[in-house]
Amino acid sequence: MIEQSYKSYLVRLWKEGPTSTGESIWHIELESVQTAHRRQFPDLCSMLQYLEKELDDPEPNKPNPDEDPSCFS
């Protein structure tokens, strides 16, 4: 029998600023719909790494964010 699982997340992105240096800062938060657990990330790459581990199903041909910090190259 094949076990089915389902995960759903809400991604929140918001911008604050400008700071004293004139820069705006983006914030990223991921919330599990099933558990309401929230987790914040410093950047999109970190969020994608977390999701990859959560899903435990990394794509073999997908670029590794550790090797490519841009995650989107």
C-alpha positions in Angstrom: 0.0 0.0 0.0 1.3 3.4 -0.9 1.3 5.9 1.9 0.1 9.3 0.9 1.1 12.5 2.6 0.1 16.1 2.2 1.9 19.2 3.2 0.7 22.7 2.7 2.5 25.9 3.5 1.7 29.6 3.5 4.6 31.8 2.5 4.6 35.4 3.7 6.9 38.1 2.4 7.0 41.6 3.6 9.3 44.6 3.3 10.4 46.9 6.0 12.5 50.0 5.7 14.1 52.1 4.7 16.7 51.5 7.5 19.1 54.2 8.7 21.4 53.2 5.8 18.5 53.7 3.4 18.0 50.0 2.6 14.8 48.1 2.7 14.8 44.6 4.3 12.7 41.7 3.1 11.4 39.2 5.6 10.3 35.7 4.8 8.0 33.5 6.9 6.8 30.0 6.2 3.8 28.6 8.1 2.6 25.0 8.1 -1.1 24.9 7.4 -1.4 21.6 9.3 0.5 22.6 12.5 0.4 26.4 12.4 4.2 26.2 13.1 5.9 29.4 11.8 9.5 29.7 10.8 11.4 32.8 9.5 14.2 32.7 7.0 16.9 35.3 6.1 16.6 34.6 2.4 14.8 32.5 -0.2 17.6 30.0 -0.5 17.3 29.1 3.2 13.6 28.6 2.9 14.1 26.3 -0.1 16.7 24.3 1.7 14.3 23.8 4.6 11.5 22.7 2.3 13.7 20.3 0.5 14.6 18.7 3.9 11.0 18.7 5.0 9.9 17.0 1.8 12.7 14.5 2.0 12.6 14.2 -1.7 15.4 16.3 -3.2 15.5 16.4 -7.0 18.8 14.8 -8.2 19.3 17.3 -11.0 18.3 20.4 -9.0 21.2 22.9 -8.3 22.5 22.6 -4.7 22.0 25.9 -2.9 25.2 25.2 -0.9 27.1 25.1 -4.1 25.2 28.0 -5.7 24.1 30.6 -3.2 21.9 32.3 -5.7 19.6 29.2 -5.9 18.2 30.5 -9.1 21.1 30.3 -11.6 
